[in-house]
Amino acid sequence: MDSTKQLSSGKKLIRNFFSLSLVQFANNFLPLLTVPVIARIIGPDKFGAINFAAAIVTYFSLLINYGFDLTATRAIARAPHDSDVRNKIFSDILFAKIFLLSVSLLVFVPSLFLVPAMAADKDLFIFTYIACFSLIITPNWLYQGMQELHQVAVFNFVAKLLFTISILFIVRKEEDYALQPLILSLSQIAVGLCSFIWAIRKYHIVIVPVALKKIFALLWNEKMIFFSMIVVTLYTTTNTIILGLVQTNKDVAFYTAGWKLIMIMQTFVSLPLRLSLFPFIGESFGRSKADGVAKVSQLIPFITIFTAVSGALIWVLAPWMIQVFYGSQFGEAATVLRILCFVPLILALGDLFGIQTMINLKMDKQFFNITLLGAGVGLVLNYFLSRQSGATGTAWAWLLTEVFITSTMWIFLYSKKIQLLNISYFRFSHLSQLVRPFVFALKKKVYKNI
């Protein structure tokens, strides 16, 4: 019976991993296919401007999402078959996001006229901000909690494929650079509409109006995760903004060129693994603390080895990757890419210590305190290193900040007698035993499709 349950869990985890990988492939790799053409058309200066605008709008996206991708997923995963609970959570999140979008508009619109950097390029910022509307109607958190992400993966792939084709035909000269975020925003809205309608029909969702008082109560209850997401952004996205303020758009272009390639690895492999593991590990913690800790400890070696090998491969291929994707004008980005190549490894470990363990153990406040401390360290490092060394300084600031945060999380858990690092799990015998049920489930799925 246990082996049957393990095989079933393995099949579901594999399906979710590949579905999430397809989502991330559509979100990141398909648009990246346009980079070799677009980067050469618009040049480093406009490329930097696009990424600077995206970094600013990230804060509005963060406000609207409010960490619901974690908290709502966690809530759904604990009662996946209770339709009343599902309806309540869906309605709460929907109306909370509508409220947060309204708040963000009250800040964004005046900023277009009062902030010089935004006022100088209003169209670019407006086109980039339009994507925020998709956040209301994209219930990925529901699919994640239900561990059924394969449906939305198809919608996402088709929409982003159309986006990629459209970009190649529409952006033909440097002056067309602002059309890139516009087309991207519209494609995200299309994905959101499809996944929203599908969720309503598939899960028979009944939307019930939510009073403003209840929205405030929800936002207050989930504030620690939101604040944690804010401080994480302070040392990830804010570094691009600081770099743009103390250096030039070209420095932003060189940094974001390397950063984007790293995020492809992060979002195409590490993030799908994280999002598919979160409800999977959450079920283990739901049974018992010991079961959850054991599950995380068993997974650490596999994820560590996988991301380390990927990082080493990127280090070797960095100059070639920059040349192929961006052209000779972006040569300085190769150094940035090599500095950042092992960031996904550090992020993966930090995710296992923080998101997968601390959040599932309801250590939200401690998680926030550690990330807040890390954000402070990151901001200081970023300001001084960016001023001194430009794009490479920003890259070093991010790497050192992630190392600090991940190390602090491990030390905290160790002080609480939660030991996640077990050398015996790095042995080949354990790794093969861990992978075997998933490989068997994958083979069975492939043969069935054939």
Secondary structure, 3 states (H helix, E strand, C coil): CHHHHHHHHHHHHHHHHHHHHHHHHHHHHHHHHCHHHHHHHHHHHHHHHHHHHHHHHHHHHHHHHCCHHHHHHHHHHHCCCCHHHHHHHHHHHHHHHHHHHHHHHHHHHHHHHHCHHHHCCHHHHHHHHHHHHHHCCCCHHHHHHHCCCHHHHHHHHHHHHHHHHHHHHHCCCHHHCCHHHHHHHHHHHHHHHHHHHHHHHHCCCCCCCCCHHHHHHHHHHCHHHHHHHHHHHHHHCHHHHHHHHHCCHHHHHHHHHHHHHHHHHHHHHHHHHHHHHHHHHHHHHHHCHHHHHHHHHHHHHHHHHHHHHHHHHHHHHHHHHHHHHHCHHHCCHHHHHHHHCCHHHHHHHHHHHHHHHHHCCCCHHHHHHHHHHHHHHHHHHHHHHHHHHCHHHHHHHHHHHHHHHHHHHHHHHHHCCCCCCCHHHHCHHHHHHHHHHHHHHHHHHHHHHC
